[in-house]
């Protein structure tokens, strides 16, 4: 396992880490025993950074991580999120009082006195213009409720705005072969501010695993069935905003670029790590076998300039019209 520095936190985190949305909810049925096996296998292989949120299974994934920490002696860094419990989810709800209440609940779920990294959970754009909220987060550090804070964003512009707040340590953003815009301007800005980047949805909701077809069926409680057009939340969260059939066609072209000895998923993850501004990718996994496939991507050799150019060319031709200017 390789590690990279996360912002100015002093932490070195595994370049392939673990996102826990899939073991919380919204990805079909999950089994807690199997989820714990996947989490433990990740630790076995050197993963030390886990990303979660208070709304993943209404705290389910946080409680699984608490159990993981009880069972393991290794250092485990947990990043959670707050804000999406607001109902309605509107900018005005992002107050110091509300965020503090959400943090208290996460502290209980995670069985800890201090959160390692608290992230605002994809708030409306206006929230990034609330300096009083970021001051409240500074106060929570002083109170010992959180060690560090960052943001999870939908749009590049939100990430750029977040960099103005001096104590933001990380920006979590969708970045993958199907969502390349962050690399154009934002990455250089984040590096200048020494802010870590967490690449979320790195496999485009599993599409970049290369295992889906036009006949693939998703269960009713899987967002890949019910949110393709943004029916429940931002459509960019599902298949990175790419039309399903368009994505499948692009995958078939990508297959020819995958070097021998790599799976499609490993290729997609290795592509992300070619960008040194990225601290880590946070793919999800429900089973130990998925963990192993993901993690081994971090040890694969770099992709050639020719492959990187071909991926960009495919993006420009096939994917850019669907996503580039929306997020």
Residue pairs with C-beta under 8 A, 6 or more apart in sequence:
1 14
1 15
1 16
1 45
1 46
1 47
1 295
1 298
1 299
2 14
2 15
2 298
2 299
3 12
3 13
3 14
3 15
3 48
4 12
4 13
4 15
4 278
4 279
4 280
5 11
5 12
5 196
5 279
6 12
6 13
6 49
6 169
6 170
6 196
6 279
6 280
7 148
7 150
7 169
7 170
7 194
7 195
7 196
7 279
8 169
8 194
9 117
9 147
9 148
9 169
9 170
9 196
11 49
11 77
13 48
13 49
13 77
13 279
13 280
14 46
14 47
14 48
14 49
14 280
14 295
14 298
15 273
15 279
15 280
15 281
15 298
16 47
16 269
16 273
16 280
16 281
16 283
16 294
16 295
16 297
16 298
17 47
17 48
17 49
17 50
17 51
17 198
17 280
17 281
17 282
18 39
18 42
18 47
18 49
18 50
18 51
18 282
18 283
18 284
18 285
18 291
19 50
19 51
19 52
19 200
19 282
19 283
19 284
20 50
20 51
20 52
20 53
20 56
20 61
20 64
20 65
20 284
21 27
21 53
21 56
21 61
21 284
22 30
22 284
22 285
22 286
23 30
23 32
23 35
23 38
23 39
23 56
23 57
23 60
23 61
23 64
23 284
23 285
23 286
24 30
24 52
24 53
24 55
24 56
24 57
24 60
24 61
25 56
25 57
25 58
25 60
25 221
26 56
26 221
26 222
26 223
27 222
27 223
27 224
27 284
27 286
28 218
28 219
28 221
28 222
29 219
29 221
30 286
32 60
32 64
34 286
34 287
35 64
35 286
36 64
36 67
36 68
37 287
37 288
38 285
38 286
38 287
38 288
38 290
38 291
39 50
39 64
39 65
39 68
40 68
40 71
40 72
41 288
41 291
41 292
42 50
42 285
42 291
42 295
43 68
43 72
43 74
43 76
45 291
45 292
45 295
46 295
47 291
47 295
48 74
48 75
48 76
48 77
49 77
49 79
49 280
49 282
50 65
50 68
50 76
50 77
50 78
50 79
51 78
51 79
51 80
51 172
51 198
51 200
51 282
52 61
52 62
52 65
52 78
52 79
52 80
52 81
53 61
53 62
53 80
53 81
53 82
53 84
53 121
54 62
54 80
54 81
54 82
54 84
54 85
54 102
54 105
54 106
54 109
54 121
55 81
55 84
55 85
55 121
56 62
59 105
59 106
59 109
62 80
62 106
62 109
62 110
63 109
63 110
65 76
65 78
65 110
66 109
66 110
66 111
66 112
68 76
69 76
69 78
69 110
69 111
69 112
70 111
77 116
77 117
78 110
78 115
78 116
78 117
79 116
79 117
79 118
79 119
79 150
79 170
79 172
79 198
80 106
80 110
80 115
80 117
80 118
80 119
81 118
81 119
81 120
81 121
81 152
82 99
82 102
82 103
82 106
82 118
82 119
82 120
82 121
83 89
83 93
83 94
83 99
83 102
83 120
83 121
83 122
83 123
84 121
84 122
85 102
86 93
86 94
86 98
89 124
90 124
91 123
91 124
91 125
91 126
91 127
91 130
94 120
94 123
94 124
94 127
94 130
94 133
95 133
95 136
96 132
96 133
96 135
96 136
96 137
96 139
99 120
99 133
99 136
99 137
99 140
100 136
100 140
100 145
103 115
103 118
103 140
103 145
103 146
104 145
106 115
106 118
107 113
107 114
107 115
107 145
113 144
114 144
114 145
114 146
114 147
115 145
115 146
115 147
116 146
116 147
116 148
117 146
117 147
117 148
117 149
117 150
117 169
117 170
118 137
118 140
118 146
118 148
118 149
118 150
119 149
119 150
119 151
119 152
119 170
119 172
120 127
120 133
120 149
120 150
120 151
120 152
121 152
122 152
122 153
122 154
122 234
123 151
125 155
125 157
125 158
127 133
128 151
128 158
128 161
128 162
129 161
131 165
134 165
134 167
134 168
137 146
137 149
137 167
138 167
140 146
140 149
141 147
141 148
141 149
141 167
148 167
148 169
148 170
149 167
149 168
149 169
150 162
150 168
150 169
150 170
150 171
150 172
150 195
150 196
150 198
151 158
151 159
151 162
151 168
151 170
151 171
151 172
152 171
152 172
152 173
152 198
152 200
153 159
153 162
153 171
153 172
153 173
154 174
154 234
154 236
154 327
155 327
156 173
156 181
156 182
156 185
156 186
156 327
159 171
159 173
159 182
159 186
159 190
160 185
160 186
160 189
162 168
162 171
163 171
163 189
163 190
163 193
163 195
168 195
169 195
169 196
170 195
170 196
170 197
170 198
170 279
171 186
171 190
171 195
171 196
171 197
171 198
172 197
172 198
172 200
172 282
173 182
173 186
173 197
173 198
173 199
173 200
174 182
174 199
174 200
174 201
174 236
174 237
174 240
174 327
175 182
175 183
175 197
175 199
175 200
175 202
175 272
175 275
175 278
176 199
176 201
176 202
176 203
176 204
176 208
176 240
176 268
176 271
176 272
177 204
177 208
177 254
177 268
177 271
177 311
177 315
177 319
178 204
178 207
178 208
178 239
178 240
178 241
178 242
178 247
178 250
178 315
178 319
178 323
179 201
179 204
179 236
179 240
179 241
179 323
179 327
180 312
180 315
180 324
181 323
181 324
181 327
182 197
183 275
183 277
187 197
187 275
187 277
187 278
188 277
190 196
190 197
190 277
191 276
191 277
196 279
197 277
197 278
197 279
198 279
198 280
198 281
198 282
199 272
199 278
199 280
199 281
199 282
200 282
201 237
201 240
202 208
202 268
202 269
202 272
202 281
202 282
202 283
203 209
203 265
203 268
203 269
203 283
204 239
204 240
204 242
204 247
204 268
205 223
205 224
205 237
205 238
205 239
205 240
206 212
206 224
207 239
207 240
207 242
207 244
207 247
207 248
207 251
208 251
208 254
208 264
208 265
208 268
209 263
209 264
209 265
209 268
210 251
210 254
210 255
210 263
210 264
210 265
211 264
212 248
212 251
213 248
214 245
214 248
218 224
218 225
219 225
220 226
223 232
223 233
223 237
223 238
224 238
224 239
226 232
227 233
227 235
227 237
227 238
228 235
228 238
228 239
228 244
229 235
230 238
235 241
236 323
236 326
236 327
239 247
240 323
241 322
241 323
241 326
241 327
242 250
242 319
242 322
242 323
243 322
246 318
246 319
246 322
247 319
249 318
250 314
250 318
250 319
251 264
253 314
253 318
254 264
254 267
254 311
254 314
255 264
257 267
257 307
257 310
257 311
257 314
258 264
258 267
259 267
259 303
259 307
261 300
262 270
262 297
262 300
263 293
265 283
265 293
265 294
265 297
266 293
266 294
266 296
266 297
266 300
267 297
267 303
269 281
269 283
269 294
269 297
269 298
270 297
270 298
270 300
270 302
270 303
271 303
271 308
271 311
272 278
272 281
273 281
273 297
273 298
274 302
274 303
274 308
283 294
285 291
285 294
